[in-house]
């Protein structure tokens, strides 16, 4: 589901906030809300752009009804295909 996201300063000189809006930003937020602790979720559209098997593997998939989205989306729980080192624990 391609689309535009608008980001920038919203408000006035007295009270400004950096934020974003748009359909893609909204859907991204709804996908993030579905994720459990330490879980990475992606949509079909993102999965189609990845090199599945080489860089990541899909652990599981499930349909999700996202608020404000007309039809259910398939979300994928992913993990790295290879062990990796992290700087944070």
Residue pairs with C-beta under 8 A, 6 or more apart in sequence:
1 23
1 24
1 27
1 43
1 45
2 24
2 45
3 22
3 23
3 24
4 22
4 23
4 24
5 20
5 21
5 22
5 24
5 25
6 20
6 21
6 22
7 18
7 19
7 20
8 18
8 19
8 20
9 16
9 17
9 18
10 16
10 17
10 18
10 19
11 17
26 68
27 43
27 66
27 69
27 73
30 66
30 67
30 68
30 69
31 41
31 42
31 43
31 64
31 66
31 73
31 75
32 41
34 41
34 64
34 66
34 75
35 41
39 77
40 77
40 78
40 79
41 75
41 76
41 77
41 78
42 50
42 75
42 76
42 78
43 73
43 74
43 75
43 76
44 73
44 74
44 76
47 58
47 76
47 78
50 56
52 58
53 81
54 81
55 80
55 81
56 78
56 79
56 80
56 81
57 78
57 79
57 80
57 81
58 76
58 77
58 78
59 76
59 77
59 78
59 79
60 76
60 77
61 74
61 75
61 76
61 77
62 74
62 75
62 77
63 72
63 73
63 74
63 75
64 72
64 73
64 74
64 75
65 72
66 72
66 73
